[in-house]
Amino acid sequence: MSKVSSLSPPKSATEQELDELEDDFESDVDDPNVFKIRHPLKRASAVLLTTKDLHDSLFRNFYVPPVVFAVTKDEDGAPVRICVDGKQRLTSIQKFFDGQIPHKDPVTKRLFWYTISEQSRSSRNEIPEKYKNEFAKKSITCVEYYDIDPAQEREIFQRVQLGMTLTAAEKLQAISSPYAEWLSELENRHVTVENGLSHVLEWDTKRGRDYQNLAHFVYCCDRLPVEDLPTPHKLELWLTREDPPTESFKRDIEEVLTDFWNMATDRSLNEAFRLVNKRIAPVEFVFIAVLLYQLRGYSKDARAKAIYHLRTSIREQFADVRMNTKVGKAMWAIINSLQVNPVAPVHLDHRPVVKPGKKRKRNNRTDSSDDEYKPDPVRNIGKPLKTRGKK
């Protein structure tokens, strides 16, 4: 049999008690990547246990898939476990311990919380101490790999998913760099957090698309004044850079995402999300955020009206609002117009696209879209992408 390259044998599967995991979570409470876990590759569909199923399975001793870690060391030599598969399970356990998620009794259907505040004691049922201790002593199986590189991490993840091919978004999440770590923090603070953008907006966040959309948005802002359009290759080059984002740029991006949430939740400001199609296309999410970045000096009312005009204008031009070259260029044209007058409707010179009466063949992709950016065919290679140098 031919000798082929292989991974170092993993550490024998171990069982870690949930209260030990809770201690690790609590020790890193200020770190969005709790348990010293880099933002993981996310599983494709709802094959994973739901939050309800997970807690019920743990209580009733049903099978829960192992959590897979890649173990490295930090600058002090302390072990750092990078979750390759299973962070959703760990996060659900943490939220259950913190009282953010209830357990539903399978017989009485009543809801019980592991932790409740003094203010909510009169309205919420607390899990009896006996069952708290029982749950905390439940074990979850862990598998640890040592000395593996990012490519091997992706290979492990793909094999765990029974050969499922990774999307461009999931591959982005495997990149480790100062910018990648910052994007993970942004995602945790503004998107996946309880009642964050993933909850208040109707948009696709599966398989790392929320992280990818954030990366598209930040990339476009970082490239200004160049009106660039992201491609997988450009994003990878940009995201692997070694210099960290500047503090002023980080503050501006944080402000934009906070404003985005405020405008999506404030009824006096969210006509763009109520009166236009409620489902936000990925390209709309990206360029709404870019628009807010460009209009930082304007009032909230003006910016809210600008978002409305951006969404109505792009939908006048394209039957399918998707992430491709034509839509991307139109988005930049709309933003340029709204920078002149954010409260004035925008009417581009492009001819509106009529919705087809018949389904188009799958290979006709000029305006059709996908959640990934698909450029027009390359006719020449441009100059190398410039990045900031280290300070």
C-alpha positions as CSV (number, residue, x, y, z in Angstrom):
1,M,0.0,0.0,0.0
2,S,1.4,3.4,-1.0
3,K,2.6,5.7,1.8
4,V,0.7,9.0,1.8
5,S,0.9,12.1,4.0
6,S,-1.3,11.9,7.1
7,L,-2.1,13.8,10.3
8,S,-0.5,13.1,13.6
9,P,-2.8,10.8,15.6
10,P,-5.3,12.7,17.7
11,K,-5.4,12.6,21.4
12,S,-7.7,9.8,22.6
13,A,-11.2,11.1,22.8
14,T,-11.8,12.5,26.3
15,E,-14.9,13.4,28.2
16,Q,-15.0,16.9,29.6
17,E,-17.6,17.7,32.3
18,L,-19.9,20.6,31.4
19,D,-19.2,22.5,34.6
20,E,-15.5,22.5,33.6
21,L,-16.4,23.9,30.2
22,E,-18.5,26.5,32.0
23,D,-15.4,27.5,34.1
24,D,-13.5,28.0,30.9
25,F,-16.3,30.1,29.4
26,E,-16.4,32.3,32.5
27,S,-12.7,32.8,32.6
28,D,-12.9,34.4,29.1
29,V,-16.2,36.2,29.5
30,D,-14.8,39.4,27.9
31,D,-13.5,37.5,24.9
32,P,-16.0,37.0,22.1
33,N,-14.2,33.9,21.1
34,V,-14.9,32.2,24.4
35,F,-13.0,29.1,25.5
36,K,-10.1,30.5,23.5
37,I,-11.7,29.3,20.3
38,R,-11.2,31.0,17.0
39,H,-14.4,31.5,15.1
40,P,-15.0,28.1,13.6
41,L,-16.1,26.8,10.3
42,K,-19.9,26.5,10.5
43,R,-21.9,23.5,9.5
44,A,-24.0,23.8,6.3
45,S,-27.6,23.2,7.3
46,A,-29.8,22.3,10.3
47,V,-28.2,18.9,10.6
48,L,-26.7,19.9,13.9
49,L,-28.8,19.5,17.0
50,T,-31.0,22.5,17.7
51,T,-30.6,24.2,21.0
52,K,-33.6,22.4,22.4
53,D,-32.5,19.0,21.2
54,L,-29.0,19.5,22.6
55,H,-30.1,20.2,26.2
56,D,-32.7,17.5,26.1
57,S,-30.2,15.0,24.7
58,L,-27.7,15.9,27.4
59,F,-30.3,15.7,30.2
60,R,-31.5,12.3,28.9
61,N,-28.1,10.9,27.9
62,F,-28.7,10.7,24.2
63,Y,-25.8,10.8,21.8
64,V,-24.1,14.2,21.2
65,P,-21.4,14.3,18.4
66,P,-17.9,14.9,19.7
67,V,-16.3,18.4,19.6
68,V,-13.1,18.5,17.6
69,F,-10.2,20.8,18.6
70,A,-6.9,21.8,17.0
71,V,-4.5,22.5,19.9
72,T,-1.8,25.2,19.5
73,K,0.1,27.3,22.0
74,D,0.1,31.0,22.6
75,E,3.1,33.3,23.1
76,D,3.3,32.2,26.8
77,G,3.3,28.5,25.9
78,A,-0.3,28.0,27.2
79,P,-2.5,25.6,25.2
80,V,-5.1,27.2,23.0
81,R,-7.9,25.0,21.7
82,I,-9.3,26.1,18.3
83,C,-12.7,24.5,17.6
84,V,-12.7,22.9,14.2
85,D,-16.2,21.4,14.7
86,G,-18.7,22.0,17.5
87,K,-18.6,25.6,18.6
88,Q,-22.4,25.9,18.2
89,R,-22.8,23.1,20.8
90,L,-20.3,24.8,23.2
91,T,-22.0,28.2,22.7
92,S,-25.4,26.7,23.4
93,I,-24.1,25.1,26.6
94,Q,-22.7,28.4,27.7
95,K,-25.9,30.3,27.0
96,F,-27.9,27.6,28.9
97,F,-25.6,28.0,31.9
98,D,-25.9,31.8,31.7
99,G,-29.7,31.7,31.7
100,Q,-30.1,32.9,28.1
101,I,-31.8,29.7,26.9
102,P,-34.5,27.7,28.8
103,H,-35.0,24.0,29.1
104,K,-38.5,22.8,28.2
105,D,-39.8,20.0,30.3
106,P,-40.8,17.2,27.9
107,V,-43.8,16.2,30.0
108,T,-45.2,19.4,31.5
109,K,-44.0,21.7,28.7
110,R,-43.0,24.3,31.3
111,L,-39.8,26.3,30.8
112,F,-37.0,26.2,33.3
113,W,-33.8,28.3,33.5
114,Y,-30.4,27.3,34.9
115,T,-29.7,30.8,36.0
116,I,-32.2,33.6,36.8
117,S,-31.8,37.1,38.1
118,E,-33.5,38.4,41.2
119,Q,-35.8,40.6,39.1
120,S,-37.1,37.6,37.1
121,R,-37.6,35.1,40.0
122,S,-41.3,35.9,40.2
123,S,-41.8,35.2,36.4
124,R,-39.4,32.4,35.7
125,N,-38.9,28.8,37.0
126,E,-35.4,27.9,38.2
127,I,-34.1,24.4,37.6
128,P,-33.9,22.6,41.0
129,E,-30.4,22.4,42.5
130,K,-30.4,18.6,42.2
131,Y,-30.9,18.7,38.4
132,K,-28.5,21.6,38.0
133,N,-25.7,19.5,39.6
134,E,-26.8,16.5,37.5
135,F,-26.6,18.5,34.3
136,A,-23.2,20.1,35.3
137,K,-21.7,16.7,35.7
138,K,-22.8,15.5,32.2
139,S,-19.8,14.9,29.9
140,I,-19.2,15.8,26.3
141,T,-16.7,14.0,24.2
142,C,-13.7,15.9,22.8
143,V,-11.1,15.0,20.2
144,E,-7.9,17.0,20.0
145,Y,-5.4,17.3,17.1
146,Y,-1.9,18.8,17.6
147,D,0.4,20.6,15.2
148,I,-1.9,20.9,12.2
149,D,-2.1,23.8,9.8
150,P,-5.2,25.7,8.5
151,A,-5.4,23.5,5.4
152,Q,-5.6,20.4,7.5
153,E,-8.2,22.0,9.7
154,R,-10.4,22.5,6.6
155,E,-9.8,18.9,5.6
156,I,-10.8,17.6,9.0
157,F,-13.9,19.8,9.0
158,Q,-14.9,18.6,5.5
159,R,-14.5,15.0,6.4
160,V,-16.6,15.5,9.6
161,Q,-19.3,16.9,7.3
162,L,-19.2,13.6,5.3
163,G,-17.3,15.1,2.4
164,M,-19.4,18.3,2.0
165,T,-17.4,20.9,0.0
166,L,-16.6,24.1,1.9
167,T,-18.1,27.3,0.6
168,A,-15.9,30.4,-0.1
169,A,-17.4,31.9,3.1
170,E,-16.4,28.9,5.2
171,K,-12.9,29.0,3.8
172,L,-12.6,32.7,4.7
173,Q,-13.4,31.8,8.3
174,A,-10.4,29.5,8.5
175,I,-8.0,32.4,7.9
176,S,-6.1,33.5,11.0
177,S,-4.9,37.1,11.0
178,P,-5.4,40.4,12.9
179,Y,-8.2,41.4,10.5
180,A,-9.8,37.9,10.6
181,E,-9.8,38.0,14.4
182,W,-11.4,41.5,14.4
183,L,-14.1,40.4,11.9
184,S,-14.9,37.5,14.3
185,E,-15.3,40.0,17.1
186,L,-17.6,42.2,15.0
187,E,-19.7,39.2,14.1
188,N,-20.1,38.2,17.8
189,R,-20.9,41.7,19.0
190,H,-23.2,42.9,16.2
191,V,-24.6,39.9,14.3
192,T,-24.8,36.6,16.1
193,V,-25.4,38.1,19.6
194,E,-28.9,37.7,21.0
195,N,-31.2,40.2,19.1
196,G,-28.3,41.2,16.9
197,L,-28.5,41.8,13.1
198,S,-29.0,38.1,12.4
199,H,-32.2,38.3,14.3
200,V,-33.6,41.8,13.5
201,L,-33.0,41.4,9.7
202,E,-34.2,38.7,7.4
203,W,-31.1,37.6,5.6
204,D,-29.1,34.5,4.9
205,T,-26.5,33.8,7.6
206,K,-26.0,30.0,7.0
207,R,-22.6,28.5,6.3
208,G,-20.5,31.6,7.2
209,R,-22.4,34.0,4.9
210,D,-22.8,36.5,7.7
211,Y,-19.0,36.5,8.2
212,Q,-18.5,36.8,4.5
213,N,-20.8,39.7,4.1
214,L,-19.1,41.5,7.0
215,A,-15.8,40.9,5.2
216,H,-17.2,42.3,1.9
217,F,-18.4,45.4,3.7
218,V,-15.1,46.1,5.6
219,Y,-13.1,45.3,2.5
220,C,-15.0,47.9,0.4
221,C,-14.6,50.6,3.1
222,D,-10.9,49.8,3.6
223,R,-10.3,50.1,-0.2
224,L,-11.9,53.6,-0.5
225,P,-11.6,55.9,-2.4
226,V,-11.2,53.0,-4.9
227,E,-14.7,51.7,-5.6
228,D,-13.7,48.0,-5.5
229,L,-15.7,44.9,-5.8
230,P,-14.6,41.9,-3.7
231,T,-13.6,38.6,-5.2
232,P,-12.6,35.4,-3.3
233,H,-9.0,35.9,-4.3
234,K,-8.9,39.6,-3.4
235,L,-10.6,38.9,0.0
236,E,-8.1,36.2,0.8
237,L,-5.1,38.4,0.0
238,W,-6.7,41.3,2.0
239,L,-7.7,39.1,5.0
240,T,-4.3,37.4,5.4
241,R,-2.4,40.7,5.7
242,E,-0.3,40.9,8.9
243,D,-0.9,44.5,9.9
244,P,-3.9,45.1,12.2
245,P,-6.7,47.6,11.4
246,T,-6.2,51.1,12.8
247,E,-8.1,52.1,15.9
248,S,-9.9,55.0,14.0
249,F,-11.0,52.6,11.3
250,K,-12.3,50.1,13.9
251,R,-14.3,52.8,15.6
252,D,-15.9,53.9,12.4
253,I,-16.9,50.3,11.5
254,E,-18.3,49.7,15.0
255,E,-20.3,52.9,14.7
256,V,-21.7,51.9,11.3
257,L,-22.9,48.5,12.6
258,T,-24.4,50.1,15.6
259,D,-26.3,52.5,13.4
260,F,-27.3,49.7,11.1
261,W,-29.0,47.9,14.1
262,N,-30.6,51.1,15.3
263,M,-32.1,51.9,11.9
264,A,-33.4,48.3,11.5
265,T,-35.1,48.3,14.9
266,D,-36.4,51.9,15.2
267,R,-39.8,52.2,13.4
268,S,-39.3,55.9,12.7
269,L,-36.1,55.0,10.8
270,N,-36.7,51.5,9.3
271,E,-39.0,52.2,6.3
272,A,-36.3,50.7,4.1
273,F,-36.9,47.4,5.8
274,R,-40.7,47.6,6.2
275,L,-41.8,49.1,2.9
276,V,-39.4,47.3,0.6
277,N,-38.9,43.5,0.4
278,K,-38.2,42.4,3.9
279,R,-35.6,39.9,2.9
280,I,-32.2,41.6,2.6
281,A,-30.1,40.3,-0.3
282,P,-26.4,39.8,0.7
283,V,-25.3,42.5,-1.7
284,E,-27.8,44.9,-0.1
285,F,-26.4,44.2,3.4
286,V,-22.9,44.9,2.2
287,F,-23.7,48.2,0.4
288,I,-26.2,49.4,3.0
289,A,-23.3,49.2,5.4
290,V,-20.9,50.9,2.9
291,L,-23.5,53.7,2.4
292,L,-23.7,54.3,6.2
293,Y,-19.9,54.4,6.3
294,Q,-19.9,57.1,3.5
295,L,-22.7,59.1,5.2
296,R,-21.3,59.1,8.7
297,G,-21.6,62.9,9.0
298,Y,-25.3,63.0,8.2
299,S,-28.3,62.9,10.4
300,K,-30.1,59.6,11.2
301,D,-33.2,60.6,9.3
302,A,-31.1,61.4,6.2
303,R,-29.2,58.1,6.4
304,A,-32.4,56.2,6.9
305,K,-33.9,57.8,3.8
306,A,-30.7,57.1,1.9
307,I,-31.0,53.3,2.7
308,Y,-34.6,53.4,1.4
309,H,-33.6,55.0,-1.8
310,L,-30.7,52.6,-2.3
311,R,-33.0,49.6,-1.9
312,T,-35.8,50.9,-4.1
313,S,-33.4,52.1,-6.8
314,I,-31.4,48.9,-7.1
315,R,-34.7,46.9,-7.3
316,E,-35.9,49.2,-10.1
317,Q,-32.8,48.2,-12.1
318,F,-32.6,44.5,-11.4
319,A,-35.2,41.8,-11.1
320,D,-32.7,39.7,-9.2
321,V,-30.6,41.6,-6.7
322,R,-27.5,39.5,-6.5
323,M,-23.8,39.8,-5.8
324,N,-22.3,40.2,-9.3
325,T,-20.4,42.8,-11.3
326,K,-23.3,44.7,-12.8
327,V,-25.2,45.0,-9.5
328,G,-22.0,45.9,-7.7
329,K,-21.2,48.8,-10.1
330,A,-24.8,50.0,-9.9
331,M,-24.6,50.0,-6.1
332,W,-21.5,52.2,-6.2
333,A,-23.3,54.6,-8.6
334,I,-26.3,54.8,-6.3
335,I,-24.0,55.5,-3.3
336,N,-22.2,58.3,-5.2
337,S,-25.5,59.9,-6.0
338,L,-26.7,59.6,-2.4
339,Q,-23.5,61.2,-1.1
340,V,-24.6,64.4,-3.0
341,N,-28.2,64.3,-1.7
342,P,-29.1,61.4,0.6
343,V,-32.8,62.2,0.7
344,A,-33.4,62.5,-3.0
345,P,-34.5,59.4,-5.0
346,V,-32.0,57.9,-7.4
347,H,-32.8,57.0,-11.0
348,L,-29.9,55.4,-12.9
349,D,-29.6,55.5,-16.6
350,H,-29.6,51.7,-16.8
351,R,-32.5,50.1,-18.5
352,P,-34.7,48.2,-16.0
353,V,-34.5,44.5,-16.2
354,V,-37.8,42.7,-16.9
355,K,-38.5,39.6,-14.9
356,P,-38.3,36.6,-17.2
357,G,-41.5,34.7,-17.9
358,K,-39.7,31.4,-18.1
359,K,-37.0,29.9,-15.9
360,R,-33.6,30.6,-17.3
361,K,-31.1,27.8,-17.7
362,R,-28.6,27.5,-14.8
363,N,-25.6,28.4,-17.0
364,N,-27.1,31.8,-17.9
365,R,-25.7,33.7,-14.9
366,T,-25.3,37.3,-16.1
367,D,-27.7,38.8,-13.5
368,S,-28.5,35.7,-11.6
369,S,-26.9,35.4,-8.3
370,D,-25.6,33.6,-5.6
371,D,-24.4,34.5,-2.2
372,E,-20.9,34.7,-3.5
373,Y,-19.4,37.4,-5.7
374,K,-19.1,36.3,-9.3
375,P,-17.1,38.7,-11.5
376,D,-17.3,39.1,-15.3
377,P,-14.6,37.1,-17.1
378,V,-11.1,38.5,-16.5
379,R,-9.5,40.0,-19.6
380,N,-6.3,41.3,-18.0
381,I,-4.5,41.1,-14.7
382,G,-4.4,44.4,-12.8
383,K,-1.6,45.6,-10.5
384,P,-0.9,43.8,-7.2
385,L,-3.2,44.8,-4.3
386,K,-1.5,47.2,-2.0
387,T,-1.8,46.8,1.7
388,R,-0.8,49.0,4.7
389,G,2.6,48.4,6.1
390,K,3.1,47.6,9.8
391,K,3.3,50.6,12.1
